[in-house]
């Protein structure tokens, strides 16, 4: 195993200096912390091959792993979004919740949440108040 503090470490092939994807963000954080892929996998709650595939860009983390990814990174890798639909989706994904789970949490039918996330409808009235309160989203 290489010394994580030697000059080769920071020049390691594939070290993402300006990460764009979640996989690149995970790789950068993992290397900065001097962790192996198996260590990161344990912290996130997935298997080592998931980390390998995410870092190589072959796959993206599934929603059930996103809460662990957010915790591992120490920040939400999703941009806030410029519409209520994008903000809802990004917030739900950062929580690692399915539409069904998130809809249950905010007290709406999953089909209603799906329409909000597709931008076909907007939450209004008490639902808008609830969504803003629950998610700390700002109304556009």
C-alpha positions as CSV (number, residue, x, y, z in Angstrom):
1,X,0.0,0.0,0.0
2,X,1.3,3.5,-0.9
3,X,1.9,6.1,1.7
4,X,-1.1,8.4,1.6
5,X,1.2,11.4,2.3
6,X,3.9,10.9,-0.3
7,X,4.2,13.1,-3.5
8,X,2.7,10.3,-5.6
9,X,-0.6,10.4,-3.7
10,X,-1.7,13.9,-4.8
11,X,-0.5,13.2,-8.3
12,X,-2.3,9.9,-8.5
13,X,-3.9,9.2,-11.8
14,X,-7.6,10.0,-11.8
15,X,-7.4,12.4,-8.8
16,X,-10.3,14.7,-9.5
17,X,-9.1,18.3,-8.8
18,X,-12.4,19.7,-10.0
19,X,-15.0,17.0,-9.5
20,X,-18.2,17.3,-11.5
21,X,-20.0,14.0,-10.8
22,X,-21.0,12.4,-7.5
23,X,-18.5,9.6,-8.2
24,X,-15.7,12.1,-8.7
25,X,-16.7,13.9,-5.5
26,X,-16.6,10.6,-3.6
27,X,-13.2,9.7,-5.1
28,X,-11.8,13.1,-4.2
29,X,-13.1,13.0,-0.6
30,X,-11.9,9.4,-0.2
31,X,-8.4,10.1,-1.4
32,X,-8.2,13.3,0.6
33,X,-9.1,11.3,3.7
34,X,-6.6,8.5,2.8
35,X,-9.3,5.9,2.7
36,X,-9.6,2.7,0.6
37,X,-12.7,2.1,-1.5
38,X,-13.8,-0.6,1.0
39,X,-13.5,1.9,3.8
40,X,-15.7,4.5,2.0
41,X,-18.2,1.7,1.1
42,X,-18.5,0.8,4.8
43,X,-19.0,4.4,5.8
44,X,-21.7,4.9,3.1
45,X,-23.4,1.6,3.6
46,X,-22.8,0.0,0.3
47,X,-20.4,-2.6,-1.2
48,X,-16.9,-1.9,-2.6
49,X,-17.9,-2.5,-6.2
50,X,-20.6,0.2,-5.9
51,X,-17.8,2.7,-5.0
52,X,-15.7,1.4,-7.9
53,X,-18.5,1.8,-10.4
54,X,-19.5,5.3,-9.1
55,X,-15.9,6.6,-9.2
56,X,-15.4,5.3,-12.7
57,X,-18.6,6.8,-13.9
58,X,-20.2,3.5,-14.8
59,X,-23.1,4.0,-12.4
60,X,-24.6,6.6,-10.1
61,X,-25.6,6.0,-6.5
62,X,-29.1,4.7,-6.1
63,X,-31.5,6.8,-4.0
64,X,-31.2,4.4,-1.0
65,X,-27.5,5.2,-0.8
66,X,-27.7,8.9,-1.1
67,X,-28.2,9.7,2.6
68,X,-24.9,7.9,3.2
69,X,-23.2,9.7,0.3
70,X,-24.3,13.1,1.7
71,X,-23.0,12.2,5.1
72,X,-19.7,10.9,3.7
73,X,-19.1,14.0,1.6
74,X,-20.3,16.3,4.4
75,X,-22.5,18.3,1.9
76,X,-25.4,17.9,-0.4
77,X,-23.9,17.3,-3.9
78,X,-27.1,18.2,-5.6
79,X,-27.5,21.8,-6.8
80,X,-30.6,23.5,-5.3
81,X,-32.3,23.8,-8.6
82,X,-34.1,26.6,-10.3
83,X,-37.7,25.3,-10.1
84,X,-39.8,23.9,-7.3
85,X,-39.7,20.5,-9.1
86,X,-35.9,20.4,-9.2
87,X,-35.7,21.5,-5.6
88,X,-38.1,18.8,-4.5
89,X,-36.3,16.1,-6.4
90,X,-32.8,17.1,-5.1
91,X,-34.0,17.4,-1.5
92,X,-35.7,14.0,-1.7
93,X,-32.6,12.4,-3.2
94,X,-30.3,13.9,-0.6
95,X,-32.5,12.3,2.1
96,X,-32.1,9.0,0.3
97,X,-35.9,8.6,0.0
98,X,-38.1,7.2,-2.7
99,X,-41.1,9.2,-3.9
100,X,-43.4,6.9,-1.9
101,X,-41.4,7.4,1.3
102,X,-41.1,11.2,0.9
103,X,-44.8,11.5,-0.1
104,X,-45.7,9.7,3.1
105,X,-43.4,12.0,5.2
106,X,-45.1,15.1,3.8
107,X,-48.6,13.6,3.8
108,X,-49.5,13.5,0.1
109,X,-50.2,10.8,-2.3
110,X,-47.2,9.5,-4.3
111,X,-48.9,10.4,-7.6
112,X,-49.3,14.0,-6.4
113,X,-45.6,14.2,-5.5
114,X,-44.7,12.7,-8.9
115,X,-46.7,15.4,-10.6
116,X,-44.9,18.1,-8.6
117,X,-41.5,16.6,-9.4
118,X,-42.3,16.5,-13.1
119,X,-43.5,20.1,-13.0
120,X,-47.0,19.2,-14.1
121,X,-48.4,20.8,-10.9
122,X,-47.3,23.0,-8.1
123,X,-47.9,22.5,-4.4
124,X,-50.4,25.1,-3.2
125,X,-52.1,26.3,0.0
126,X,-51.4,24.1,3.0
127,X,-49.4,21.7,0.8
128,X,-47.0,24.4,-0.3
129,X,-46.7,25.6,3.4
130,X,-46.0,22.0,4.4
131,X,-43.4,21.4,1.6
132,X,-41.6,24.6,2.4
133,X,-41.6,23.9,6.2
134,X,-40.6,20.2,5.7
135,X,-37.9,20.8,3.2
136,X,-36.8,24.3,4.0
137,X,-37.3,25.2,0.3
138,X,-37.9,28.7,-0.7
139,X,-40.8,29.5,-2.9
140,X,-39.8,30.7,-6.4
